[in-house]
Amino acid sequence: MKVMLYALLDNGAGTETLLRDLSGKGFNGTVLPASSVHHALNHGNPGTAVFSLADYAEDVKGPSLMALFVLDKKKLPELQSVIRAYTEDFKKIHGGMFVVSIDEMEGSF
């Protein structure tokens, strides 16, 4: 069974290190700049661009980023564990994550 893990994280050096480590461990996903509604309305939209974790050498601008991972459910505990360790349970790098089961899927994830 496939699942999708959605993580919203403050953007910074710690987040880049986390994403590089995840990529090195074989996890791949999509990274998008993100902003709260309040920030977008008061400071402008950071834009929309899609980045692969493998290509994260380019800076993702914006106060936050959104990372989406589609993976086999059996690999989920490892991914969650790495994210929790790097974020120190979201105390060092603020944000959060949640998981959604995928009932049907097509493509090459």
C-alpha positions as CSV (number, residue, x, y, z in Angstrom):
1,M,0.0,0.0,0.0
2,K,1.2,3.5,-0.8
3,V,0.9,6.5,1.5
4,M,1.7,10.2,1.1
5,L,3.6,12.0,3.9
6,Y,3.1,15.7,3.9
7,A,5.6,17.8,5.9
8,L,5.5,21.6,6.4
9,L,8.8,22.9,7.7
10,D,10.4,26.2,8.5
11,N,13.0,26.8,5.8
12,G,16.6,27.1,6.8
13,A,20.0,25.4,6.9
14,G,18.6,22.6,9.2
15,T,15.8,21.9,6.7
16,E,18.2,21.7,3.8
17,T,20.4,19.3,5.7
18,L,17.4,17.1,6.5
19,L,16.3,17.0,2.9
20,R,19.9,16.2,1.7
21,D,20.0,13.3,4.2
22,L,16.6,12.0,3.1
23,S,17.7,12.1,-0.5
24,G,20.9,10.3,0.4
25,K,18.8,7.6,2.1
26,G,16.8,7.1,-1.1
27,F,13.7,9.1,-0.3
28,N,12.5,11.3,-3.1
29,G,9.6,13.7,-3.1
30,T,8.4,17.1,-4.2
31,V,9.4,20.3,-2.4
32,L,7.4,23.5,-2.8
33,P,7.9,26.9,-1.2
34,A,5.0,27.6,1.2
35,S,3.6,30.5,3.1
36,S,0.8,31.0,5.6
37,V,-2.3,32.8,4.4
38,H,-1.4,35.7,6.7
39,H,2.1,36.0,5.3
40,A,0.9,35.7,1.7
41,L,-1.7,38.5,2.2
42,N,0.6,40.8,4.1
43,H,4.0,40.1,2.4
44,G,3.2,38.8,-1.1
45,N,3.2,35.3,-2.5
46,P,6.6,33.6,-2.5
47,G,5.8,32.1,-6.0
48,T,5.3,28.5,-7.0
49,A,8.1,26.3,-8.2
50,V,8.5,22.6,-8.0
51,F,11.8,21.0,-7.0
52,S,12.9,17.4,-6.7
53,L,14.8,16.5,-3.5
54,A,17.6,15.2,-5.8
55,D,17.9,18.7,-7.2
56,Y,17.7,20.6,-3.9
57,A,21.0,22.3,-4.5
58,E,18.9,25.2,-5.7
59,D,17.6,27.4,-2.8
60,V,13.9,27.2,-2.1
61,K,12.9,30.7,-1.1
62,G,10.2,31.5,1.4
63,P,9.6,31.3,5.1
64,S,8.5,27.6,4.9
65,L,8.5,24.7,2.6
66,M,6.2,21.9,1.9
67,A,7.6,18.4,1.1
68,L,5.4,15.6,-0.3
69,F,6.6,12.0,-0.3
70,V,4.8,9.1,-1.9
71,L,6.2,5.8,-0.6
72,D,5.4,2.2,0.4
73,K,3.8,2.1,3.9
74,K,6.5,-0.2,5.2
75,K,9.1,2.6,4.6
76,L,7.0,5.2,6.5
77,P,8.4,4.6,10.0
78,E,12.0,5.2,8.8
79,L,11.0,8.5,7.0
80,Q,9.1,9.7,10.0
81,S,11.9,8.8,12.4
82,V,14.5,10.8,10.3
83,I,12.2,13.8,10.2
84,R,11.5,13.6,13.9
85,A,15.2,13.3,14.7
86,Y,16.3,16.3,12.6
87,T,13.4,18.5,13.8
88,E,13.8,17.4,17.4
89,D,10.1,16.5,17.3
90,F,9.4,19.9,15.6
91,K,11.0,21.9,18.4
92,K,14.3,22.8,16.5
93,I,12.7,23.0,13.1
94,H,9.1,24.1,13.5
95,G,6.4,22.5,11.4
96,G,4.5,19.3,11.3
97,M,3.7,16.3,9.2
98,F,0.7,14.0,8.4
99,V,0.1,10.9,6.4
100,V,-2.7,10.0,4.0
101,S,-3.4,6.5,2.6
102,I,-3.5,6.3,-1.1
103,D,-6.3,4.0,-2.3
104,E,-5.5,4.2,-6.0
105,M,-2.5,5.5,-7.8
106,E,-1.0,5.5,-11.3
107,G,2.4,6.6,-12.3
108,S,6.0,5.8,-11.4
109,F,6.4,6.9,-7.8
